[in-house]
Amino acid sequence: MRTIMARTPHESSFSFSKRHFQRIIGKGGGGEERKNGDGKAEDEFLAFSNSSSNGCEDEAVGAAPPAARKRGASSAAVAVSRFRSVIAAAIARRHRLGGLGPRVTGTLFGHRRGHVHFAFQVDPRSCPALLIELATPTSTLVREMASGLVRIALECERRDGKAAGKLLEEPLWRAYCNGKKCGYAVRRECGPADWRVLRAVEPVSMGAGVLPGDGGSSSEGEMMYMRARFERVVGSKDSEAFYMMNPDNNGGPELSIYLLRV
């Protein structure tokens, strides 16, 4: 007679019922084949019972540490949040330092008796990617614009022994207006006074006008501005050009600004 060792209480009770059932059948005469068949059935059931109990134990172990999973999920969320913050800061810096596309918003402004400034922005609300102050008086540029064609060329020197940086980050330029030298131009950071002008003309998509002068700058006259969309063309890392777009083709003034590193 084969001895069956019960691994669980459930196995023990079932094995006892099974042996009792086999004795009843044996008394009625079931033959050797029936005994063999019962042995196989018993082995199959024991295998199924063991696998079921192991599966339950594994499931219990897997479901044991929900708190650990929550801590892991919160740590992952914090890591993702930090990563997104770093990416957003990098993108913002890239746009601020010259992430201009093929179409930009350009604004020329200056007090009537002051110097000309021009700023290029990705959109009217963004920080200027480039803000240049020319030595040219605003009144002189207005007279040149009256002729219908203005070409401003800015040239900077290539630095010997140093890797060339971004063209829009060059600090100092030689300025030419319609082929005539007109002093120097410097790259500036956008200050509070510049922001006031850009905020004032923000609703203007294209056009020119005059803004009232503030008390502190009354000696330089009223603020003049011209605003339009420009097409940006990149020739190489040492040359870029901005062409004022005239959507109506009404014969208005043409303005082109060239940046060259020589």
C-alpha positions as CSV (number, residue, x, y, z in Angstrom):
1,M,0.0,0.0,0.0
2,R,1.4,3.5,-1.0
3,T,1.9,6.1,1.7
4,I,0.7,9.6,0.9
5,M,2.2,12.5,2.8
6,A,-0.1,15.5,3.0
7,R,1.6,18.8,2.4
8,T,-1.4,20.9,3.4
9,P,-4.5,20.3,5.6
10,H,-6.6,20.4,2.4
11,E,-4.4,17.7,0.9
12,S,-4.7,15.6,4.1
13,S,-8.5,15.7,4.3
14,F,-8.8,15.0,0.6
15,S,-6.3,12.1,0.7
16,F,-8.2,10.5,3.5
17,S,-11.5,10.7,1.6
18,K,-9.8,9.3,-1.4
19,R,-8.4,6.3,0.4
20,H,-11.8,5.6,2.0
21,F,-13.5,5.8,-1.4
22,Q,-10.9,3.4,-2.8
23,R,-11.5,0.8,0.0
24,I,-15.2,0.9,-0.7
25,I,-14.6,0.4,-4.4
26,G,-12.1,-2.4,-3.7
27,K,-14.7,-4.2,-1.6
28,G,-17.1,-4.1,-4.5
29,G,-14.4,-5.4,-6.9
30,G,-12.9,-2.8,-9.2
31,G,-9.8,-4.6,-10.5
32,E,-6.2,-3.5,-11.0
33,E,-7.0,-1.1,-13.8
34,R,-9.4,0.9,-11.6
35,K,-6.7,1.1,-8.9
36,N,-4.2,2.4,-11.4
37,G,-6.6,4.9,-12.7
38,D,-7.4,6.1,-9.2
39,G,-3.6,6.4,-8.5
40,K,-3.2,8.6,-11.6
41,A,-6.2,10.7,-10.7
42,E,-4.8,11.2,-7.2
43,D,-1.3,12.2,-8.6
44,E,-3.0,14.7,-11.0
45,F,-5.0,16.3,-8.2
46,L,-2.0,16.5,-5.9
47,A,0.0,18.3,-8.6
48,F,-2.9,20.7,-9.2
49,S,-3.3,21.3,-5.5
50,N,0.4,22.1,-5.1
51,S,0.5,24.4,-8.1
52,S,-2.6,26.2,-6.8
53,S,-1.1,26.7,-3.3
54,N,2.2,28.0,-4.8
55,G,0.3,30.4,-7.0
56,C,-1.6,31.8,-4.1
57,E,1.6,32.2,-2.1
58,D,3.3,34.0,-5.1
59,E,0.2,36.3,-5.4
60,A,0.3,37.1,-1.7
61,V,4.1,37.9,-1.9
62,G,3.5,40.1,-5.0
63,A,0.7,42.0,-3.3
64,A,2.6,42.4,0.0
65,P,4.3,45.7,-0.4
66,P,1.8,48.3,-1.7
67,A,3.5,51.0,0.3
68,A,6.8,50.3,-1.4
69,R,5.2,50.6,-4.8
70,K,3.6,53.9,-3.8
71,R,7.0,55.2,-2.6
72,G,8.6,54.1,-5.9
73,A,5.8,55.7,-7.9
74,S,6.1,59.0,-6.0
75,S,9.9,59.0,-6.5
76,A,9.4,58.4,-10.2
77,A,6.9,61.3,-10.4
78,V,9.4,63.6,-8.7
79,A,12.2,62.6,-11.1
80,V,9.9,63.1,-14.2
81,S,8.9,66.5,-12.8
82,R,12.5,67.6,-12.3
83,F,13.5,66.3,-15.8
84,R,10.6,68.3,-17.4
85,S,11.7,71.4,-15.5
86,V,15.3,71.1,-16.8
87,I,14.1,70.6,-20.4
88,A,11.7,73.6,-20.2
89,A,14.5,75.8,-18.8
90,A,16.8,74.7,-21.6
91,I,14.2,75.3,-24.3
92,A,13.4,78.8,-22.9
93,R,17.1,79.7,-22.8
94,R,17.5,78.4,-26.4
95,H,14.7,80.6,-27.6
96,R,16.0,83.6,-25.7
97,L,19.5,83.3,-27.1
98,G,18.5,82.9,-30.7
99,G,16.1,80.2,-31.3
100,L,14.5,82.2,-34.2
101,G,12.5,80.5,-36.9
102,P,12.1,81.6,-40.6
103,R,9.6,84.3,-39.6
104,V,10.2,86.8,-36.8
105,T,8.7,90.0,-35.5
106,G,11.0,93.0,-36.0
107,T,10.7,96.4,-34.3
108,L,12.7,99.5,-34.9
109,F,12.3,102.2,-32.4
110,G,14.1,105.2,-30.9
111,H,13.6,108.7,-29.7
112,R,13.5,111.3,-32.5
113,R,16.9,112.7,-31.4
114,G,18.2,109.5,-29.9
115,H,19.7,106.3,-31.3
116,V,17.9,103.6,-33.3
117,H,17.2,100.2,-31.7
118,F,16.0,97.2,-33.4
119,A,14.7,94.0,-31.8
120,F,13.8,90.6,-33.2
121,Q,11.3,88.4,-31.4
122,V,9.9,84.9,-32.0
123,D,6.5,86.3,-31.3
124,P,5.3,89.8,-30.0
125,R,5.2,88.6,-26.4
126,S,8.5,86.8,-26.1
127,C,11.8,88.2,-24.9
128,P,13.9,89.6,-27.8
129,A,16.4,87.1,-29.2
130,L,18.4,90.0,-30.5
131,L,18.4,93.6,-29.4
132,I,20.9,96.0,-31.2
133,E,21.5,99.7,-30.6
134,L,22.9,101.6,-33.5
135,A,24.9,104.8,-33.4
136,T,22.6,106.1,-36.2
137,P,20.2,108.8,-35.1
138,T,16.5,108.0,-35.5
139,S,15.9,111.1,-37.6
140,T,18.6,110.0,-40.1
141,L,17.1,106.5,-40.5
142,V,13.7,108.1,-41.1
143,R,15.1,110.2,-43.9
144,E,16.7,107.1,-45.4
145,M,13.4,105.2,-45.2
146,A,11.7,107.9,-47.1
147,S,13.9,107.0,-50.1
148,G,12.1,103.6,-50.2
149,L,15.1,101.3,-49.8
150,V,17.3,100.8,-46.7
151,R,20.0,98.2,-46.3
152,I,21.7,97.9,-42.9
153,A,24.8,95.8,-42.8
154,L,26.5,94.8,-39.5
155,E,29.9,93.3,-39.5
156,C,31.9,91.7,-36.6
157,E,35.4,90.4,-36.4
158,R,36.2,86.7,-36.3
159,R,38.2,86.0,-33.1
160,D,41.6,84.4,-33.7
161,G,42.3,81.2,-31.9
162,K,38.7,80.9,-30.5
163,A,35.8,78.8,-31.7
164,A,33.2,81.0,-33.3
165,G,30.0,81.2,-31.1
166,K,26.5,82.0,-32.3
167,L,26.3,84.9,-34.7
168,L,23.4,86.6,-32.8
169,E,25.5,86.6,-29.6
170,E,28.3,88.8,-31.0
171,P,28.6,91.9,-28.8
172,L,30.1,94.5,-31.1
173,W,29.5,95.3,-34.8
174,R,30.5,97.8,-37.5
175,A,27.4,99.4,-39.0
176,Y,26.7,100.5,-42.6
177,C,23.5,102.0,-43.9
178,N,23.1,102.0,-47.7
179,G,26.8,101.4,-48.1
180,K,27.9,104.3,-45.8
181,K,29.6,103.7,-42.6
182,C,27.6,104.9,-39.6
183,G,29.6,104.0,-36.5
184,Y,29.2,101.0,-34.4
185,A,26.4,98.9,-33.1
186,V,26.2,97.0,-29.8
187,R,24.2,94.1,-28.6
188,R,22.1,94.8,-25.5
189,E,20.0,93.1,-23.0
190,C,16.4,94.1,-22.9
191,G,16.0,96.7,-20.1
192,P,12.8,98.1,-18.5
193,A,12.7,101.1,-21.0
194,D,12.9,98.7,-24.0
195,W,10.2,96.5,-22.5
196,R,7.9,99.5,-22.1
197,V,8.2,100.2,-25.8
198,L,7.7,96.6,-26.9
199,R,4.7,96.2,-24.6
200,A,3.2,99.4,-26.0
201,V,3.4,98.2,-29.6
202,E,2.6,94.6,-28.9
203,P,-0.9,94.8,-30.5
204,V,0.6,96.2,-33.7
205,S,1.4,93.5,-36.2
206,M,2.6,95.9,-38.9
207,G,2.9,99.7,-39.2
208,A,4.7,102.8,-37.9
209,G,3.8,105.5,-35.5
210,V,4.8,107.7,-32.6
211,L,4.6,107.1,-28.8
212,P,4.4,109.9,-26.3
213,G,7.8,110.6,-24.7
214,D,8.1,110.1,-20.9
215,G,9.2,112.9,-18.6
216,G,12.7,111.6,-18.2
217,S,13.4,111.5,-22.0
218,S,11.6,114.6,-23.1
219,S,14.9,116.2,-24.3
220,E,15.2,113.4,-26.9
221,G,11.7,113.9,-28.3
222,E,8.9,111.5,-28.8
223,M,9.4,107.7,-29.4
224,M,9.1,106.6,-33.0
225,Y,8.7,103.0,-34.0
226,M,8.2,100.8,-37.0
227,R,7.0,97.2,-36.7
228,A,6.7,94.4,-39.3
229,R,7.3,90.7,-39.9
230,F,10.7,89.7,-41.2
231,E,11.8,86.7,-43.2
232,R,15.0,85.2,-41.7
233,V,17.5,83.6,-44.1
234,V,20.6,81.8,-42.7
235,G,23.4,81.6,-45.2
236,S,25.9,80.0,-42.8
237,K,27.1,80.2,-39.2
238,D,28.7,83.5,-40.2
239,S,25.9,85.2,-42.1
240,E,22.2,85.8,-41.6
241,A,19.8,88.2,-43.2
242,F,16.4,89.7,-42.3
243,Y,14.1,90.9,-45.0
244,M,11.0,93.0,-44.1
245,M,7.9,91.4,-45.5
246,N,5.3,93.5,-47.3
247,P,2.1,91.4,-47.6
248,D,0.2,94.0,-49.5
249,N,2.9,94.7,-52.1
250,N,1.8,98.4,-52.0
251,G,5.2,99.8,-52.8
252,G,6.1,100.6,-49.2
253,P,9.7,101.0,-47.9
254,E,12.0,98.0,-48.2
255,L,14.2,97.2,-45.3
256,S,17.0,94.6,-45.2
257,I,19.3,93.8,-42.3
258,Y,22.5,91.7,-42.8
259,L,24.7,90.2,-40.1
260,L,28.2,89.1,-41.2
261,R,31.2,87.7,-39.5
262,V,34.4,88.5,-41.4
